[in-house]
Amino acid sequence: MLRENLLNLCAFVAVAKERSFSRAAARMGVSPSALSHTIRALETRLGVLLLVRTTRSVSTTEAGARLLAQVEPHLQEIEGELVATQESSERPSGRIRITAIDYVVDKILLPRLAPLAADYPDIQIDIAVDYSLSDIVGDRFDIGVRGGDQVAKDMVAVRISPDYRMAIVGSPAYFAARPAPHGPADLTGHQCIGLQLQTYGGIYAWELKKGKRVVNVRTAGQFTFNGVYQMLNAALCGAGLAFVPEDLAAPYIASGQLLQVLEDWSPTFPGWHIFYPSRRQASRAFTLLVEALRYRA
């Protein structure tokens, strides 16, 4: 009976998370009809409806949502313990899914994870570039990356970089046609290259700071992108001013391809952190990856 209950609960969690019998069935390696029968048997035994089925989707009832919240963490812990036990006598293996912005992927993750992957060929690393501040639990990522001031309190956070500074840059060709700004208010007269934030559905407001004074500038311009590298390239092409990490623009500033302005207003933000659920049972592969990324001054 215990084994049957565990299998039925695993089936319920899979359908509830996937919101689809067909996707959950493919994930579990069973037929949709068999999975549907399992869920109906569980509902009959509990005497309550757990899932609402329509022709297009599946959603949890109030009772189903309550059961999911109670059961899923325990099943994750059990799975984690089984993986850890298996790995204790084997070389590290498994798939780890990470979400981060492209700048962090190129500047931090790849340089540190490439050597790890070479040393441990059975570790699979999936990296998704995303600016939308994903819900890593809901979107089934193992690790997310955010600035230190953006990590939720219920997550484990590990610093992977020092604090970083931003810079406002433009090309000499751009400034040949207009004067450089002397203060944040002057930015309203410039072509400012925008960053589209999917999460908030708007353009990122430049967060500038001088001493204790903080100013959020709602900029405007002809070009808007959803990636920092495209913003940098647009600035190099003379399309306007870009607000980008200073170390990303530094080589171009040094070569004279970009000019930095309003340096006294360039803010410094808390360093990048990886984060993951506090209840997550770490496998050996996961622990090795975290240690490879951990920042050491």
N, C-alpha and C positions, 0 to 999 in steps of 0.2 A: 504493500500500500504506500509506503514512504517513497519508494522509487517511482511509482505511478504519479504521486502528487508532485514530486520534483519535476518530472517530465512535463506534466500538464502546466505547471507554473512557468517553466521555461518557454513553453509554447505560447502561453498567454502574454508573457513579457515581449516575446519576439513580434507578435502581431500588434500589440499596443504601441511598440516603438516604431515599427515599420509603417503602421496605419494601412496595412495591406496584407491580405492572406497570401496572395501570390508571391510577394517579395519575401515575406516571412517563411513561406514554404521553401522557396529556393535557398534561403539562408540556412534552413535546418535540414535540407535534403529530403523532404517529404512532399507528398502531393497536397495541393490546396484543399482537396476534399477531405483527406485524412486529418489535416490540421483543423479544419472546420468542425469535424466530428469530435476532435479532442477538446476544443473550446466549449462546444455544446455540452459535452459530458462533464466538464469542470463546472459550468454554470448550473447544470442540473444538480450536481452533488452539493454545491454551495447554496442553491436555492435563490440565486440572484443573477440578474443580467449584468454581464461585465463589459460587453462590447455592443455598440450600435453599428449595424451593417447597412450600408447603402450601396447603390450600384457603382459609385465612384470612390468611396473611401470607407474607412473604418475608424471609429473613435470610441474612447472609453466612456462608460457611464460614470456617475459619481462614485458608485461602489468600485467600479473598475479602476478609476484613477486613484482611489484610496489604496486598493490592493497593490497597484503598480508601485506607488511611492513606498510602501512597506516592504515589498518583496524584492524589488530590483537591487537595492544596495546589498542585501544578503547574498543574492545569487552572484553578484559581482565579486564579493569577498570570497565565496566558495571557489569561483573560477580562478581568481587570483592565487588562492592557496594551492589549487591543483597545479597551476602553471609553475609556481615557485617550487613545489615539491618535485615536479618533473625536471625543472632546470637545475636543481641542486646536483644532479648526477649527469647532466648533459651540458654541452656547450651552449652559450646564450643564443636564443632564437626567438622569432616572433615578429609580428608586424606592429609598428608604432606610427600612428597618424598624428601629424602636426599641422596646425594652421598658423600662419604668420604673414606679415606684409613682405613684399618683394625685397625691400632694402635689408630687412633683418635676415631673410633667407640668404642673400648673397654675401652680406658682410659678416654674419656671425654663424649661422647654422651650417652652411656648406663647408667652410674652412675647418670646422671642428668635427663635423659628422662624417666627412669623407674618410679621414684616417680610421675612425671607429668602424665604419662599414668595411674597410679593407682588412682590419684585424678580426672582424666577426662576420663572415660572409652569410651566416644564417639569420642575421638581423635585417629585416626589411623596413625601410623608412619611407613613408608617404608624406609628402609636404604639399599642402594646398595654399596658394597665395590668396589672401583675402583681407580686405580692409573693413569688413563689416562687423568686427567684434563678435564673432560667432559664439553661440552657446555651445561650448565644446562637448558638454554632456549630451545635449539634445541632438547635435550634429555628429555624434559618435567619433569625436577626436579624442586622442589620449592626452595631448598637450596643446596649449595655446601660448601665444607670445603677446605680451602687452607691456606698455610702460608701467613702471612700478606703482604709479598712482592710479592705475586703471584696473588692478586685479581685485576681484571680489574677496571679501573678508573670509568667506568659507572655503577658499581655495588655498592649496599649498603653493607658495611663490618662491622661486629660486632665481636670484640675480644672475644674468648672463652677460652683462656689459656694464661699463662705468656710466655715469650720467653723461648725457649727450646734449650738444648745443645746436641750435638751429641758426640758419643764415638766410638773409634775403639777398638774392643775387640777380644780376642782369648782364647782358653782353655789352661790350663797348659800342657796338652798332646801335643797340637799343638806346643807350644814353646819349649817343650823338644827336639824337632828334629831340631829347627832352632833358630837363635838369634832374639830378639825383634828388630823392626825397630827403628832407632834413628832420622829419618827425613822422609819427604814425598818421597824422591827419593828411599829410601830403600824398599818401598812398591812394587816396580816392581819385587823384588825377593821373594814375598810372594804369597800364595794362597789367593786371595781376593774374597770374596763371593759377586756376582754381584746382582744388582737390575735392572730388565728389565722394561723400561719405554715404555708403549704402545704408548703414544702420539708421542714420538720422534723416536721410532723404534730402540732404542739403549740401551746401558748399562749406568746407571747413573754414572757420574764422581764425585768422592769424592771431595767435596768442603771443603778444609782445610784452616784454618786461624790462623796466629800467629802475634799478634799486628796488623800492617797495611798490612802485607804481606798475600796475598791470592793465593793459589795454587789449581788448579783443576787437580786431579790425575786420569788418565785413567787406571783403575785397570784391572786385569785379574785373572782368576781362573777357577777351574773345575766346580764350582757350580754357577748357576744363578737362581734367583727366582723372582716372581712378587709380593712378600709380605714380610713385615719386620719380621713377626714372624718366617717364615721359615728360613730367614737369621740368626736370633738369634739362632734357634735350630741347624742349621748347625754348627755355631760356637761352641755351647755347645758339639757337637759331635766330635769336633776336625778337621772339614773340612777346616778351614781357618779363616781369619779375617773378621769380620762383622762391617759395619759402620751403627750404629743404634742409636735411641734416648737414651740418657744417663739414663733417668729414667726407661726405659724398661730393660736395662741391669743392673741397680743398685743392685737389690737383688742378682744376680748371682756374681757380683763383690764382694759384701759384704761377700758372702758365700765361695768365693775362686774358684767357678766353672769357672769364667772368669777373665782374667787379662786385664786391660786397658792399652793401649800404646799410645804414642804420645799425651798425655793429653794437652800439651802446644799448640798443633795444632788443638784441638777440637773446632769447631766453635759454636757460638750461633746464632740461627735464630729467626726472628720475630715470635711471638706466632701465634697459629692457629686462624683463623677467619672463621665464617660462612659468606656467601655472597648470595645475591639475587638481582633481577632486581630492579632498583630504582623506576620504575613505578608500581611495584607490590602493589595492594591494599590489605593490611593486614587484614585477618580475626581475630577473637578473638582467635581461636585456634593457628594460626600462631604467634600472638603476645605473647601468653603464652609460646610457645615453644622457641621463641627467647630469652625471658627474663629468662627462665630456663637455657639456655646455656650461657648467657652473663657472661663474666669473671669479678669477683669482687675481687680485690686484698685484 
